[in-house]
Amino acid sequence: MQAIAFDSYGTLFDVAAVYAALEGRVADPQGFATQWRQKQLEYSTMVSLMDRWQDFWALTGLALDYTAAAQRLALDAGAREEVLGAWHRLPLYADVAPALVRLSAAGPLAILSNGTVAMLEAVLRHNGIQDRFAQVCSADEVRVFKPSPRIYARLPQRLGQPAGEVLFATSNGWDVIGAKAAGLRVAWVNRKGMPLDPLGLEPDYEVPDLLALADRLGV
Ligand code: 2OP
């Protein structure tokens, strides 16, 4: 049996879908969504390096405020809440639901995400897949974000398995490198066909989606 853990945003849930909440508010909803995501990740890295914890929900809100200011979008409190709420209603990529059924034949499934427990519970419930996961590990537990080794170390502890026996699947290149540096086995779900960051660490598998990972694992 092999435990498989998944990154959440961009791996299971389509983060680009937040653009729908921006339609009719900005001229380029996709461009806005891209800048918002970049700022969210930048802020999570910054607060980790500075050792000034704020959780991912707070940073997602601050990243929205920055992007709105940069793109001259005025958001009152109600509109801000509505746009932010898109993170609770993100859809699954099409391969995810059937792949989770197959991958659960390999062993217990888990999530390891920078998202808050509340964010993760909401989006899992929205998609009806909360019962698929034996463990949901959030950065909230360690008050530091991936790619800090402290958060990856939680995963084998929670699963009761040695790090080298846990397979972590992520679409995010920085997360591939971080998880490898922390000693996990890694499957890169390279949904966008991007090059690997050349930092001297390589994934154990590279696949275009999670169904291809199930094929590679023979489940
Ligand atoms: C995660 O879900 C932020 O995508 C990253 O941990």
Residues whose N, C-alpha, C, O or C-beta is under 5 A from the ligand:
A	BS01	2OP	D7 S8 Y9 G10 L112 S113 N114 G115
